[in-house]
């Protein structure tokens, strides 16, 4: 299809995209700085359809956040609370196991497990939690713990990252989410999340997970005080690691929600920002197979548009998501499987239910089968 390129800076980028050549840092900055969002989206859609055709993936998952108590107290976060905060919570092991399985009739294929950096919960406690989940829900994939959480547990247990990941994997971790990456720029991290591991440590933890056979996701938090160059450098660092390990399954751009944080003055992202970040990610991350439009962050409506701007995944049913809602998200905390099917089809895409490893799921009224 012919596309009119209004921004001359994008013409050499289009030539590379059409030829299937890798984009560089200069190309990435040009994409972020261009107002020609339709041209950027056109290029991203070319790559998206080259990789996935008309398919859009989703899964039936459940988020489990065992605690919001966190020692980090990052300026960007509305979720973490001090241990003495009367609004803070920490579930017992029994409560984790109960909440993971309660009130949901559809067969869940994944538990997505993240939480705060609790000053008292130990690596042994989390391993017992994982074993209990595996015992009660042996068919459910456990996607658990960010690189930041692993780094904190390793520090407290006086173990290496590798030893900690080996313990967690033995206890039941099947793969890992991509949170906590925020933005790798040292300048920015000193301001927004100075208590977390730094960008280099995040990447090394991900490398170690991949070496141990754990697939992970990866993320970037945008819309705060970062520059276009910071975003591009972040994406290229992920691409470089992926060249080495091939362990990243999915990239999820995450918009900063400033409400109830120490950075409320920053303001919220626009739909224009959200779909541009999807598109640029699809164009720069040529070696990461999937780009996710996280509907609970960008709203189901913007997520639908993103399916024409590079995204091939719309996430899952979720159920009781806490982190973004503590930061002021007004979206529903869950969508049923039928809702996701309708959203994807209304966007002109073909829905395919997947498990965490992107194997298609065949579902009947009473059961599901993973098609290996």
Buried (B, 14 or more C-beta within 10 A) or exposed (E): EEBEBEBEBBEEBBEBBEEEEEBBEEBBBBBBEBEBBEBBBBBBBBBBBEBBEEBBBBBBBBBBBBBBBBBBBBBBBBBBBEBEEEEBBBBEBEEBBEBBBEEBEBBBBBBBBBBBBBEEBEBEBBBBBBBBBBEEBEEBBBBBBBBBBBBBBBEBBEBEBBBBBBBBBEBBBBBBBBBBBBBBBEEBBEBBBEBBBBBEBBBBBBBBBBEBEBBBBBBBBBBBBBBBBBBBBBBBBBBEBBEEBEBBBBBBBBBBBBBEBBBEEBEEBEBEBBBBBBBBBBBBBBBBBBBBBBBBBBBBEBBBBBBBBBBBBBBBBBBBBBBBBBBBBEBBBBBBBEBBBBBBEEBEBEBBBBBBBBEBBEBEEEEBEBEE
